[in-house]
Amino acid sequence: MRNKRLAYLIIFILSTLTTGAQEVVSGLLYNRQLSDPALHFSLKGAMGTDTLSLPFNDDFSYSNPFPSSGKWTDNKVFINNTFSVNQVTQGVATFDCLDEFGKLYPEASTSLFAADVLTSNPLDLTYSPADSIYLSFFYEPGGIADMPERDDSLTLSFWSPSEERWLSVWRARGETAREFRQVMIPVKDPRWLQRGFQFRFTNFASLAGIVSEPSRAGNADQWNIDCVRLGAGRTQSDTVLHDAALTKPLRSLLKEYEAMPWIQFRQAYLSVMSATAGIAYRNNDNIVRNITRHISIKDLRSNFVVRDFSAGATNVEPFTDMFFNAPLLYTYSSLATDSALFLVTSSLITDDFDPKGNDTLSFLQKFSDFFAIDDGTAEAGYGINGQGSRNAMVALRFRSFIPDSVTAISICFNDAYNNANQGSFDLMVWSDDNGAPGTQIGTATGPVAVPGTSANGFVTWYFEKPVSVNGNFWIGWKQLSEKFLNAGLDLNTPPAGRQYFLLNGIWQQSQVPGTLMMRAIMKGSGTGTSSGENPLFNNLYTLYPNPSAGDITLEVSDEAPQEFTIDIYDLPGARVLSLPRTEHPDIGRLPAGTYIMIIRNMAGTPLTLLRFIKTNR
């Protein structure tokens, strides 16, 4: 067995005084975004088997975490927009060592094994070689995650219907360049040109040993693919997408936070609101394209669009990535008193020949009772590990804009092999000392690092007495053993000097490339929530199955108001359906996609917000 580095393993060697203790980043053992049983219940038996006609195109720009069942026969890969570095369009298919349930494959080992696969539905290729069929795709080793090693590979195989076997036609070995490259594969051999042809991508990966450091075992050897195209009448030089597309996810319109208490925002809106809204997009065409940028903001509590404007048009050169900071000239405003929720939508307006499926992205801006810097999803795990790490401390800086109190801390701890990370720690709050943690001003003893049950895995621990803060303050933990606690790390949010750790009595600025998923729950807001989530996200109403092709049930808790109405919105923010009270909303007429359902009482006040995915039958 070879001594291969664990997923994402980034070790920053400290001074010899640390006697081996160090910051460590590890791969995820469990992807919680795939943990909802309802996702798998609705997909059971739904993966595609119908024979398809050309052309075949998929750019993975949909919000469903699984591949489209109309194009692919399996659901092993993870569809997302956060694991790639410079995607050519929004959405990629990520190949890793986690199965469709987000768990490490049982056969994962230090030896090479077949991990994720992505297999097309059967295709009708009853063509002649003169029809010039080509398969093209973009691939990226590693992305923001673990780079495959030299012996690892991403392979492409073709199915020969007459021979009834798979044959390998292309392979990429692990390397160090994190960039997308396009591949063109001719499909001209008569063994492929038959009805029932299929193609399959396979990730051949390997893990490091999990015996000596079980708490650091996790995901590894990742690849991303995008823009898979199979068609006739193509040539080796047919590499242009002829597509302008949004690329990277939308982020908060606040300067420092993804979310913050509404009462604090109302006091400090002039200083915390960003002056611009960032839009990332790309012209994948070989000609100059004129692109208009558009932004819309909807108050989901009042159901009104509160800001809607064009962010201007520009001519974009061929094959060019763009990032535009659109002047915002707006601050969030609502009649809400203790919490608010806004849907921010960015879109591109292009000519009629441009594909539209990747031209819109949305973001939910939450105001409740907590501060959050992270984006809510972990791509890796973080902790202090090694000899001498007992009593090590980790701290993340926040800023309170009014005198307030920290009542609790929410932390996302990852699942670990055999629960090896479940060590005890103390919760801590420090004052600020010239940009570093200062005097300890609050503590709570006794928690154990256990993962939560929600999709983002946060668990909230309370202080016996709220800790008063004003201005900059720090929250974190003091670990009581040398165990690697494996807290969630958001690799898409740089720490920006806000993250520190302490060894041997010395505070040092963190050198890892992401932000710890840890949130400060404040007393000032009157929401009374205890999970660091907006009160519109509750358990009073439940939708299942989700995703659904049309038959969906709304389960209403006995504690919930029994008289209500239903509004359904698409991600751009348009209301597409309004219904009276029903426990069986008819969504069969809706196109496939992701939607937001808002339940309102008879006075029109929102009671809850639910996301659901409508699939094709």
C-alpha positions as CSV (number, residue, x, y, z in Angstrom):
1,M,0.0,0.0,0.0
2,R,1.4,3.4,-1.0
3,N,1.6,6.3,1.4
4,K,-0.9,8.6,-0.4
5,R,-1.9,12.0,1.1
6,L,-5.5,12.1,2.4
7,A,-8.0,14.3,0.7
8,Y,-7.2,18.0,0.8
9,L,-4.5,17.3,3.4
10,I,-2.8,20.7,3.9
11,I,-0.3,20.7,6.7
12,F,1.3,23.9,7.8
13,I,4.5,23.1,9.7
14,L,4.8,25.4,12.7
15,S,7.9,26.0,14.8
16,T,9.5,23.1,16.6
17,L,8.0,24.4,19.9
18,T,4.6,23.0,18.8
19,T,5.9,19.4,19.1
20,G,3.9,18.3,16.0
21,A,0.7,20.2,16.6
22,Q,-0.5,21.9,13.5
23,E,-3.5,23.2,11.4
24,V,-4.9,20.4,9.3
25,V,-7.5,20.4,6.5
26,S,-9.1,17.1,5.5
27,G,-11.6,15.8,3.1
28,L,-15.3,15.2,3.9
29,L,-16.3,11.8,5.0
30,Y,-19.9,12.6,4.3
31,N,-21.6,15.1,2.0
32,R,-24.7,16.2,3.9
33,Q,-26.2,17.9,0.8
34,L,-27.1,14.4,-0.4
35,S,-28.4,13.1,3.0
36,D,-32.1,13.7,2.6
37,P,-33.9,10.4,2.2
38,A,-36.6,12.1,0.2
39,L,-34.2,12.8,-2.6
40,H,-33.4,9.2,-3.0
41,F,-37.0,8.0,-2.6
42,S,-38.1,10.1,-5.5
43,L,-35.2,9.0,-7.7
44,K,-35.8,5.3,-7.0
45,G,-36.4,3.7,-10.4
46,A,-36.4,7.1,-12.1
47,M,-33.0,7.1,-13.7
48,G,-33.3,7.2,-17.5
49,T,-33.3,4.1,-19.8
50,D,-35.0,5.5,-22.9
51,T,-32.9,5.6,-26.1
52,L,-32.1,9.2,-27.0
53,S,-31.5,10.9,-30.3
54,L,-28.8,13.3,-31.1
55,P,-27.8,15.9,-30.2
56,F,-26.9,15.2,-26.6
57,N,-26.0,18.2,-24.4
58,D,-25.6,18.8,-20.7
59,D,-23.9,21.7,-18.9
60,F,-25.2,20.7,-15.4
61,S,-26.6,24.2,-14.8
62,Y,-29.6,22.8,-12.9
63,S,-29.9,23.0,-9.1
64,N,-30.7,19.3,-8.6
65,P,-27.7,17.7,-6.9
66,F,-28.1,14.6,-9.1
67,P,-27.6,14.3,-12.9
68,S,-30.6,14.7,-15.1
69,S,-32.5,11.4,-15.3
70,G,-33.5,12.2,-18.9
71,K,-29.8,12.0,-19.9
72,W,-28.0,9.8,-17.4
73,T,-28.6,6.3,-16.0
74,D,-26.9,6.7,-12.6
75,N,-26.7,9.3,-9.9
76,K,-23.3,8.8,-8.4
77,V,-21.8,12.2,-9.2
78,F,-22.6,15.5,-7.3
79,I,-24.0,18.4,-9.4
80,N,-22.9,21.7,-7.8
81,N,-21.4,25.1,-8.4
82,T,-19.0,25.2,-5.5
83,F,-16.2,22.6,-6.1
84,S,-14.8,24.0,-9.3
85,V,-12.3,26.9,-9.7
86,N,-13.0,28.5,-13.1
87,Q,-16.1,26.8,-14.5
88,V,-17.0,27.7,-18.1
89,T,-20.7,27.8,-17.2
90,Q,-22.5,27.6,-13.9
91,G,-22.8,24.0,-12.6
92,V,-20.4,21.1,-12.8
93,A,-20.5,17.3,-12.2
94,T,-18.0,16.5,-9.5
95,F,-16.4,13.0,-9.4
96,D,-15.1,12.0,-6.0
97,C,-15.0,9.1,-3.5
98,L,-18.5,9.6,-2.1
99,D,-21.5,7.7,-3.3
100,E,-25.0,9.0,-4.2
101,F,-25.8,9.1,-0.5
102,G,-22.8,11.3,0.2
103,K,-20.9,8.5,2.0
104,L,-17.4,7.1,1.4
105,Y,-17.6,4.1,-0.9
106,P,-17.4,0.9,1.2
107,E,-14.7,-0.4,-1.2
108,A,-12.6,2.7,-0.8
109,S,-9.0,1.8,0.0
110,T,-5.4,2.7,-0.4
111,S,-5.3,0.7,-3.6
112,L,-6.8,2.0,-6.8
113,F,-10.6,1.5,-7.0
114,A,-13.5,2.6,-9.2
115,A,-15.3,5.4,-7.4
116,D,-17.9,7.8,-9.1
117,V,-19.2,7.0,-12.5
118,L,-21.5,8.9,-14.9
119,T,-23.2,6.8,-17.6
120,S,-25.3,8.2,-20.5
121,N,-28.7,6.9,-21.4
122,P,-28.6,4.6,-24.5
123,L,-28.3,6.6,-27.7
124,D,-29.4,5.9,-31.2
125,L,-26.2,6.1,-33.3
126,T,-27.4,4.4,-36.4
127,Y,-25.2,6.8,-38.5
128,S,-22.3,6.3,-40.9
129,P,-18.7,7.4,-40.2
130,A,-19.3,10.2,-42.8
131,D,-21.8,11.8,-40.5
132,S,-18.8,12.9,-38.4
133,I,-20.0,12.4,-34.8
134,Y,-17.9,13.9,-32.0
135,L,-18.1,13.8,-28.2
136,S,-16.7,16.8,-26.4
137,F,-16.4,17.9,-22.8
138,F,-14.4,20.0,-20.4
139,Y,-12.6,18.5,-17.4
140,E,-10.8,20.0,-14.4
141,P,-8.6,18.0,-12.0
142,G,-9.1,18.8,-8.3
143,G,-11.0,22.1,-8.5
144,I,-10.9,23.7,-5.0
145,A,-10.5,20.2,-3.5
146,D,-8.0,17.4,-3.6
147,M,-5.8,16.9,-6.6
148,P,-5.7,13.4,-8.0
149,E,-2.3,11.7,-7.7
150,R,-0.4,10.5,-10.8
151,D,-1.7,6.9,-10.5
152,D,-5.4,8.2,-10.2
153,S,-7.3,8.9,-13.4
154,L,-10.6,10.0,-15.0
155,T,-11.4,7.7,-17.8
156,L,-14.0,7.6,-20.7
157,S,-15.4,4.4,-22.0
158,F,-17.8,3.5,-24.9
159,W,-20.3,0.7,-24.9
160,S,-20.4,-1.4,-28.0
161,P,-24.0,-2.9,-28.3
162,S,-22.9,-5.7,-30.7
163,E,-20.0,-6.8,-28.5
164,E,-21.9,-6.1,-25.3
165,R,-18.8,-4.6,-23.5
166,W,-17.2,-1.4,-22.4
167,L,-14.0,-0.2,-24.0
168,S,-11.8,2.5,-22.7
169,V,-11.1,5.3,-25.3
170,W,-9.6,8.2,-23.2
171,R,-7.9,8.8,-19.9
172,A,-6.5,11.7,-17.9
173,R,-4.0,11.1,-15.2
174,G,-3.7,13.1,-11.9
175,E,-1.7,16.3,-12.2
176,T,-1.2,19.7,-10.6
177,A,-2.9,22.2,-13.0
178,R,-6.3,23.3,-11.7
179,E,-7.9,24.4,-15.0
180,F,-10.6,23.3,-17.4
181,R,-9.5,21.7,-20.6
182,Q,-11.7,20.6,-23.5
183,V,-11.5,17.1,-25.1
184,M,-12.8,16.1,-28.5
185,I,-13.3,12.4,-29.2
186,P,-14.4,11.1,-32.6
187,V,-17.2,8.5,-32.6
188,K,-16.7,6.9,-36.0
189,D,-15.9,3.3,-35.4
190,P,-18.8,1.1,-36.6
191,R,-18.8,-0.7,-33.3
192,W,-20.1,2.5,-31.7
193,L,-22.4,3.5,-34.6
194,Q,-25.4,1.4,-33.5
195,R,-28.6,1.8,-31.6
196,G,-27.9,1.4,-27.8
197,F,-24.5,3.2,-27.8
198,Q,-23.5,4.6,-24.4
199,F,-20.6,6.5,-22.9
200,R,-19.3,6.5,-19.3
201,F,-16.9,8.5,-17.2
202,T,-15.2,6.8,-14.3
203,N,-13.1,8.1,-11.5
204,F,-10.3,5.7,-10.5
205,A,-9.2,6.9,-7.0
206,S,-7.3,5.8,-3.9
207,L,-7.1,6.8,-0.3
208,A,-4.4,7.1,2.3
209,G,-4.5,4.8,5.3
210,I,-7.2,5.5,7.9
211,V,-5.7,3.5,10.8
212,S,-3.2,6.0,12.2
213,E,-5.3,9.1,11.7
214,P,-9.0,7.9,11.5
215,S,-10.5,11.3,12.3
216,R,-8.8,12.8,9.2
217,A,-10.1,10.1,6.7
218,G,-12.2,11.5,4.0
219,N,-12.9,12.4,0.4
220,A,-10.1,12.5,-2.2
221,D,-9.1,12.6,-5.9
222,Q,-11.8,14.9,-7.3
223,W,-12.5,15.8,-11.0
224,N,-15.1,18.2,-12.4
225,I,-16.6,18.0,-15.9
226,D,-18.8,20.5,-17.7
227,C,-20.5,21.0,-21.1
228,V,-20.8,17.4,-22.4
229,R,-21.8,17.5,-26.1
230,L,-22.4,14.7,-28.5
231,G,-23.6,15.5,-32.0
232,A,-23.3,14.8,-35.7
233,G,-21.8,17.0,-38.4
234,R,-19.0,18.1,-36.1
235,T,-15.2,18.3,-36.7
236,Q,-12.1,18.2,-34.5
237,S,-12.1,22.0,-34.5
238,D,-15.8,22.3,-33.3
239,T,-14.8,23.5,-29.8
240,V,-16.8,26.7,-29.5
241,L,-19.8,26.7,-27.1
242,H,-21.5,29.8,-28.6
243,D,-22.8,30.5,-25.1
244,A,-22.7,33.4,-22.7
245,A,-23.3,32.2,-19.2
246,L,-23.2,33.1,-15.5
247,T,-20.4,31.2,-13.8
248,K,-19.8,31.6,-10.0
249,P,-22.5,31.6,-7.3
250,L,-24.1,34.8,-6.1
251,R,-22.9,35.9,-2.6
252,S,-24.3,38.1,0.1
253,L,-24.8,41.8,-0.6
254,L,-23.4,42.6,2.8
255,K,-19.7,43.6,3.2
256,E,-18.7,41.2,5.9
257,Y,-21.4,38.7,6.4
258,E,-23.5,36.1,4.6
259,A,-26.2,36.6,7.3
260,M,-26.6,38.9,10.3
261,P,-29.2,39.8,12.9
262,W,-31.9,42.0,11.5
263,I,-31.9,44.3,14.5
264,Q,-28.2,44.9,14.0
265,F,-28.6,45.6,10.2
266,R,-31.3,48.1,10.8
267,Q,-28.9,50.1,13.1
268,A,-25.9,49.8,10.8
269,Y,-27.2,49.4,7.3
270,L,-25.3,52.4,6.0
271,S,-21.9,50.8,6.9
272,V,-22.6,47.1,6.3
273,M,-24.5,47.2,3.0
274,S,-22.2,46.6,0.0
275,A,-22.2,49.4,-2.6
276,T,-22.1,46.8,-5.4
277,A,-23.4,43.5,-6.4
278,G,-20.9,41.1,-8.0
279,I,-21.8,39.2,-11.2
280,A,-19.4,36.6,-12.6
281,Y,-20.0,35.5,-16.2
282,R,-18.2,34.4,-19.3
283,N,-18.4,34.7,-23.0
284,N,-17.6,31.2,-24.3
285,D,-18.2,32.2,-27.9
286,N,-15.5,33.1,-30.6
287,I,-17.2,36.4,-31.4
288,V,-17.8,39.5,-29.3
289,R,-21.1,39.2,-27.5
290,N,-23.2,42.1,-26.2
291,I,-24.4,41.1,-22.7
292,T,-26.8,43.0,-20.4
293,R,-26.7,42.4,-16.7
294,H,-29.9,42.5,-14.6
295,I,-30.5,42.3,-10.9
296,S,-33.8,41.8,-9.0
297,I,-34.4,41.8,-5.2
298,K,-37.7,40.5,-3.7
299,D,-38.8,40.8,-0.1
300,L,-40.2,37.3,0.5
301,R,-42.1,38.4,3.6
302,S,-44.1,41.1,1.8
303,N,-44.0,39.4,-1.6
304,F,-42.9,42.6,-3.3
305,V,-40.0,43.2,-5.7
306,V,-38.1,46.0,-3.8
307,R,-35.4,46.6,-6.4
308,D,-35.2,45.7,-10.0
309,F,-32.6,47.3,-12.4
310,S,-30.4,46.8,-15.3
311,A,-26.7,46.8,-14.5
312,G,-25.8,47.9,-17.9
313,A,-24.7,46.3,-21.1
314,T,-21.2,45.7,-22.4
315,N,-19.4,44.0,-25.4
316,V,-17.5,41.0,-24.1
317,E,-14.5,39.7,-26.0
318,P,-14.4,36.0,-27.0
319,F,-13.4,33.4,-24.4
320,T,-13.3,36.0,-21.7
321,D,-14.2,35.7,-18.0
322,M,-15.8,38.8,-16.5
323,F,-16.6,40.0,-13.0
324,F,-18.7,43.1,-12.8
325,N,-19.5,45.0,-9.6
326,A,-22.9,46.5,-10.4
327,P,-23.6,49.7,-8.5
328,L,-26.3,48.8,-6.0
329,L,-27.7,52.1,-4.8
330,Y,-30.0,50.1,-2.4
331,T,-30.2,49.0,1.2
332,Y,-32.5,46.2,2.4
333,S,-35.7,47.6,3.8
334,S,-38.7,45.7,5.2
335,L,-41.6,46.2,7.7
336,A,-40.3,43.1,9.5
337,T,-39.3,43.8,13.1
338,D,-37.1,40.9,14.1
339,S,-36.2,39.0,10.9
340,A,-36.3,39.4,7.1
341,L,-35.7,37.3,4.0
342,F,-34.8,38.5,0.5
343,L,-34.4,36.7,-2.8
344,V,-31.6,38.2,-4.9
345,T,-31.6,37.2,-8.5
346,S,-28.9,38.0,-11.1
347,S,-29.5,37.3,-14.8
348,L,-28.0,37.9,-18.2
349,I,-29.9,39.3,-21.2
350,T,-28.5,38.1,-24.5
351,D,-29.7,37.6,-28.1
352,D,-32.2,34.9,-29.1
353,F,-29.5,32.5,-30.2
354,D,-27.9,32.2,-26.8
355,P,-28.8,29.2,-24.6
356,K,-30.8,30.5,-21.6
357,G,-30.6,27.7,-19.1
358,N,-27.4,29.0,-17.5
359,D,-28.2,32.8,-17.5
360,T,-29.9,33.1,-14.0
361,L,-28.7,32.6,-10.5
362,S,-30.3,33.4,-7.1
363,F,-29.3,33.9,-3.5
364,L,-31.3,34.0,-0.2
365,Q,-30.2,36.9,2.0
366,K,-31.1,36.0,5.6
367,F,-31.6,38.3,8.5
368,S,-32.4,36.6,11.8
369,D,-30.6,36.4,15.1
370,F,-27.1,35.2,14.1
371,F,-23.9,36.3,12.3
372,A,-22.5,34.0,9.5
373,I,-19.4,34.5,7.5
374,D,-19.5,31.1,5.8
375,D,-21.8,30.3,2.8
376,G,-23.5,27.3,4.6
377,T,-21.7,24.4,2.8
378,A,-18.5,22.6,3.9
379,E,-16.1,21.5,1.3
380,A,-13.5,20.2,3.8
381,G,-12.8,19.7,7.5
382,Y,-10.6,21.8,9.8
383,G,-8.9,21.3,13.2
384,I,-5.7,21.4,15.2
385,N,-4.1,18.0,15.4
386,G,-0.9,16.3,16.6
387,Q,1.2,16.0,19.7
388,G,0.9,19.2,21.7
389,S,-2.6,20.2,20.5
390,R,-4.3,19.6,23.8
391,N,-5.6,23.0,25.0
392,A,-5.1,24.5,21.5
393,M,-7.7,27.2,20.7
394,V,-9.4,28.3,17.5
395,A,-11.0,31.7,17.0
396,L,-13.1,33.5,14.4
397,R,-13.7,37.3,14.5
398,F,-17.1,39.0,14.3
399,R,-18.3,42.6,14.8
400,S,-21.3,43.7,16.7
401,F,-22.6,47.1,15.6
402,I,-24.6,47.7,18.7
403,P,-24.1,46.6,22.4
404,D,-25.4,43.0,22.3
405,S,-24.8,39.6,23.8
406,V,-23.6,36.2,22.5
407,T,-26.1,33.7,23.8
408,A,-24.8,30.7,21.9
409,I,-22.4,29.4,19.3
410,S,-23.3,27.2,16.3
411,I,-20.6,25.0,14.8
412,C,-20.8,22.6,11.9
413,F,-18.7,19.5,12.8
414,N,-18.2,16.9,10.1
415,D,-18.8,13.2,10.3
416,A,-15.6,11.3,10.9
417,Y,-14.5,7.7,10.5
418,N,-15.8,5.7,13.5
419,N,-16.7,9.0,15.1
420,A,-13.0,9.5,15.8
421,N,-13.4,13.3,16.1
422,Q,-15.9,13.3,18.9
423,G,-13.7,14.9,21.5
424,S,-14.7,17.4,24.2
425,F,-14.0,21.2,24.0
426,D,-14.9,24.4,25.7
427,L,-16.8,27.2,24.0
428,M,-15.0,30.5,24.2
429,V,-15.6,34.2,23.6
430,W,-12.7,36.7,23.6
431,S,-12.5,40.5,23.3
432,D,-10.4,42.0,20.5
433,D,-6.8,43.0,20.9
434,N,-5.6,45.0,17.9
435,G,-7.0,42.5,15.4
436,A,-6.2,39.3,17.4
437,P,-8.1,37.5,20.1
438,G,-7.6,39.2,23.5
439,T,-9.0,38.7,27.0
440,Q,-11.4,35.7,27.6
441,I,-14.8,37.2,28.4
442,G,-17.0,34.1,28.2
443,T,-16.8,30.3,28.3
444,A,-19.0,27.2,28.5
445,T,-17.7,23.7,29.3
446,G,-18.5,20.2,28.3
447,P,-19.7,20.0,24.6
448,V,-18.6,17.1,22.4
449,A,-17.9,17.6,18.7
450,V,-20.9,15.9,17.2
451,P,-22.3,16.6,13.7
452,G,-25.8,18.0,13.4
453,T,-28.7,16.3,11.6
454,S,-29.6,19.1,9.2
455,A,-28.2,19.5,5.6
456,N,-25.6,21.9,6.8
457,G,-24.8,20.1,10.0
458,F,-24.8,22.9,12.5
459,V,-25.3,22.3,16.2
460,T,-25.9,25.1,18.7
461,W,-24.5,25.2,22.3
462,Y,-25.6,27.9,24.8
463,F,-23.8,29.9,27.4
464,E,-25.3,29.8,30.9
465,K,-25.1,33.6,30.9
466,P,-25.1,35.7,27.7
467,V,-21.7,37.2,27.0
468,S,-21.8,41.0,26.5
469,V,-20.0,42.3,23.4
470,N,-19.7,45.5,21.4
471,G,-17.5,46.1,18.4
472,N,-15.0,43.4,17.4
473,F,-15.2,40.1,19.3
474,W,-14.0,36.5,18.8
475,I,-15.8,33.2,19.2
476,G,-14.3,29.7,19.1
477,W,-13.2,26.7,21.1
478,K,-10.5,25.3,23.4
479,Q,-10.0,21.6,22.7
480,L,-9.5,19.3,25.7
481,S,-7.6,16.6,23.8
482,E,-5.3,16.1,20.9
483,K,-8.2,14.9,18.7
484,F,-8.7,16.4,15.3
485,L,-12.2,17.9,15.8
486,N,-13.0,18.1,12.0
487,A,-15.1,21.2,11.9
488,G,-16.7,22.2,8.6
489,L,-14.5,24.5,6.4
490,D,-16.0,26.6,3.7
491,L,-13.3,26.7,1.0
492,N,-15.2,29.3,-1.1
493,T,-14.9,32.0,1.6
494,P,-11.3,33.3,2.3
495,P,-10.6,33.9,6.0
496,A,-9.4,37.4,5.3
497,G,-7.4,37.7,8.5
498,R,-10.5,36.8,10.6
499,Q,-9.3,33.3,11.7
500,Y,-6.6,32.6,14.4
501,F,-5.4,29.6,16.4
502,L,-3.4,29.3,19.6
503,L,-0.5,26.9,20.4
504,N,1.8,27.2,23.3
505,G,0.2,30.4,24.4
506,I,0.8,32.2,21.1
507,W,-2.0,33.3,18.8
508,Q,-1.2,32.9,15.1
509,Q,-3.2,33.9,12.0
510,S,-4.6,30.8,10.2
511,Q,-3.0,29.8,7.0
512,V,-5.8,27.6,5.6
513,P,-7.6,28.7,2.4
514,G,-11.1,28.7,3.8
515,T,-13.4,29.9,6.6
516,L,-14.4,27.9,9.7
517,M,-18.2,27.2,9.8
518,M,-18.9,28.7,13.1
519,R,-21.7,31.3,13.9
520,A,-22.5,33.7,16.7
521,I,-26.1,33.6,18.0
522,M,-27.1,37.0,19.4
523,K,-29.5,38.1,22.1
524,G,-30.6,41.4,20.5
525,S,-32.9,39.8,17.9
526,G,-36.4,38.9,19.1
527,T,-36.7,35.8,16.9
528,G,-35.9,33.4,19.7
529,T,-34.5,30.9,17.2
530,S,-31.9,28.5,18.5
531,S,-30.3,27.0,15.4
532,G,-28.8,30.0,13.7
533,E,-31.4,29.7,11.0
534,N,-34.2,32.1,9.8
535,P,-37.6,31.4,11.6
536,L,-39.2,30.9,8.2
537,F,-37.2,27.6,8.0
538,N,-39.1,25.5,10.5
539,N,-40.6,22.0,10.9
540,L,-44.3,23.2,10.9
541,Y,-44.8,22.3,7.3
542,T,-43.0,19.5,5.3
543,L,-43.0,18.6,1.6
544,Y,-42.4,15.1,0.3
545,P,-41.3,13.5,-1.8
546,N,-38.7,16.1,-2.8
547,P,-37.8,16.1,-5.7
548,S,-41.1,15.1,-7.3
549,A,-42.5,14.7,-10.8
550,G,-45.8,16.1,-9.7
551,D,-47.4,14.1,-6.9
552,I,-46.4,16.0,-3.7
553,T,-47.8,16.1,-0.2
554,L,-47.7,19.0,2.2
555,E,-47.7,17.7,5.8
556,V,-49.0,20.2,8.3
557,S,-48.0,20.0,12.0
558,D,-50.8,20.1,14.6
559,E,-49.0,23.2,16.0
560,A,-49.1,25.0,12.7
561,P,-51.9,27.4,11.6
562,Q,-54.4,25.2,9.7
563,E,-55.7,28.0,7.4
564,F,-53.2,29.2,4.9
565,T,-52.5,29.9,1.2
566,I,-49.7,28.8,-1.0
567,D,-47.5,30.8,-3.4
568,I,-44.9,29.2,-5.5
569,Y,-42.0,31.1,-7.1
570,D,-39.3,30.1,-9.6
571,L,-35.7,31.0,-8.8
572,P,-35.7,34.3,-10.8
573,G,-38.5,35.4,-8.3
574,A,-41.6,35.2,-10.5
575,R,-44.7,33.8,-8.9
576,V,-45.7,30.9,-11.0
577,L,-48.6,29.4,-9.0
578,S,-51.0,30.5,-6.2
579,L,-53.2,27.9,-4.5
580,P,-55.8,27.9,-1.7
581,R,-55.2,25.6,1.3
582,T,-54.4,22.1,0.2
583,E,-52.2,19.2,1.4
584,H,-51.7,18.0,-2.1
585,P,-50.4,20.9,-4.2
586,D,-50.6,20.2,-8.0
587,I,-47.1,21.0,-9.4
588,G,-47.4,18.7,-12.4
589,R,-47.8,21.6,-14.8
590,L,-44.6,23.3,-13.7
591,P,-41.4,22.8,-15.8
592,A,-38.6,20.9,-14.3
593,G,-36.5,23.1,-12.0
594,T,-36.1,24.4,-8.4
595,Y,-38.9,26.4,-6.8
596,I,-39.7,28.2,-3.5
597,M,-43.0,27.6,-1.8
598,I,-44.2,30.2,0.7
599,I,-47.0,29.3,3.1
600,R,-48.9,32.4,4.3
601,N,-51.6,32.8,6.9
602,M,-54.9,34.4,6.0
603,A,-53.5,37.9,6.7
604,G,-50.8,37.3,4.1
605,T,-47.9,36.9,6.7
606,P,-45.4,34.2,5.6
607,L,-45.3,31.2,8.0
608,T,-42.6,29.1,6.3
609,L,-40.5,28.8,3.2
610,L,-39.8,25.5,1.5
611,R,-37.6,24.6,-1.4
612,F,-38.5,21.8,-3.7
613,I,-37.3,20.3,-7.0
614,K,-39.7,19.5,-9.8
615,T,-38.4,16.7,-12.0
616,N,-39.5,15.4,-15.4
617,R,-41.6,12.2,-15.3
